[in-house]
């Protein structure tokens, strides 16, 4: 079995409805960027693979497959740097984009 490694999650970007839909948001009003995260914020996933404290449950569910792949030594062929990935939550109105990085 592959040795598990810790993983660092960094918040790259928070988006809002104006960035995605311009002046015509589907809800009829602008929705601000997610207030659970701040750009540059970092989270560490320990070797136990549990969601870091303070992380959004919905976002965790969305990125979990990539987290586990990287923790167990997997790589994504479309990524230039091994041990990394970029992923986002599936909030279609204001997604948050994360960098995932295996800690060596």
matplotlib code that plots the C-alpha trace (Angstrom):
import matplotlib.pyplot as plt

x = [0.0, 1.3, 2.4, 0.0, 1.3, -0.1, -1.7, -1.9, -5.1, -4.7, -7.6, -6.6, -9.7, -13.3, -15.7, -19.1, -22.0, -20.8, -17.5, -19.4, -22.6, -21.8, -24.8, -27.4, -27.2, -29.6, -31.0, -31.9, -29.4, -25.7, -24.4, -21.1, -18.2, -18.2, -17.5, -16.2, -12.8, -10.2, -7.8, -4.4, -6.0, -4.3, -5.5, -3.5, -5.0, -3.2, -2.3, -5.6, -7.4, -10.0, -11.5, -9.5, -11.3, -13.1, -13.3, -16.7, -18.4, -19.7, -16.4, -14.7, -17.1, -16.3, -12.5, -12.2, -11.4, -8.4, -7.3, -7.1, -5.5, -2.7, -2.3, -1.7, 1.0, -1.1, -0.6, -2.7, -1.2, -2.6, -0.7, 2.8, 4.0, 3.5, 1.7, -0.5, -4.0, -6.4, -10.0, -13.1, -16.3, -19.5, -21.3, -22.4, -23.1, -19.9, -17.3, -14.1, -10.9, -8.3, -4.7, -4.0, -0.4, 1.1, 3.6, 6.8]
y = [0.0, 3.5, 5.7, 8.5, 12.1, 15.3, 17.7, 21.5, 23.2, 26.9, 29.1, 30.6, 32.6, 33.3, 34.4, 36.2, 36.3, 39.5, 37.9, 34.9, 36.4, 40.1, 42.4, 39.6, 37.1, 34.2, 34.9, 38.5, 39.9, 39.8, 37.3, 38.0, 35.7, 32.8, 34.2, 31.0, 31.4, 34.1, 34.1, 32.8, 30.9, 27.5, 24.2, 21.1, 17.7, 15.3, 11.8, 10.6, 12.2, 14.0, 17.4, 20.2, 22.2, 25.2, 23.8, 23.9, 20.5, 21.1, 22.1, 19.1, 16.7, 18.3, 18.1, 14.9, 12.5, 14.7, 15.1, 11.3, 10.7, 13.1, 11.9, 8.3, 9.4, 9.8, 12.5, 14.1, 14.0, 17.4, 19.1, 20.3, 19.8, 16.3, 16.2, 19.1, 19.9, 22.8, 22.2, 24.1, 23.6, 23.2, 26.3, 27.5, 31.0, 31.7, 28.9, 28.9, 27.7, 25.7, 24.6, 21.1, 20.3, 17.0, 17.7, 15.8]
z = [0.0, -0.8, 2.0, 2.7, 2.7, 4.1, 1.7, 1.6, 0.3, -0.7, -1.6, -4.9, -5.8, -4.6, -7.3, -7.2, -9.6, -11.3, -12.3, -13.8, -15.2, -15.6, -15.0, -15.5, -12.6, -12.8, -9.3, -10.3, -7.8, -7.2, -4.7, -3.0, -3.0, -0.4, 3.0, 4.5, 2.7, 2.1, -0.8, 0.3, 3.2, 3.8, 5.2, 6.0, 5.5, 7.8, 7.0, 8.5, 5.4, 7.5, 6.5, 8.0, 10.8, 9.4, 5.8, 4.0, 4.0, 0.4, -1.0, 0.8, -0.9, -4.3, -4.0, -2.0, -4.8, -5.9, -2.3, -1.7, -5.1, -4.3, -0.7, -1.9, -4.4, -7.5, -10.1, -12.8, -16.3, -17.3, -14.4, -15.1, -11.6, -10.0, -6.7, -7.5, -8.8, -9.1, -8.2, -7.2, -5.4, -7.5, -6.3, -9.7, -8.6, -6.6, -6.8, -4.8, -6.6, -4.6, -5.2, -3.8, -3.1, -1.7, 1.0, 0.5]

ax = plt.figure().add_subplot(projection="3d")
ax.plot(x, y, z, "-o")
ax.set_aspect("equal")
plt.show()
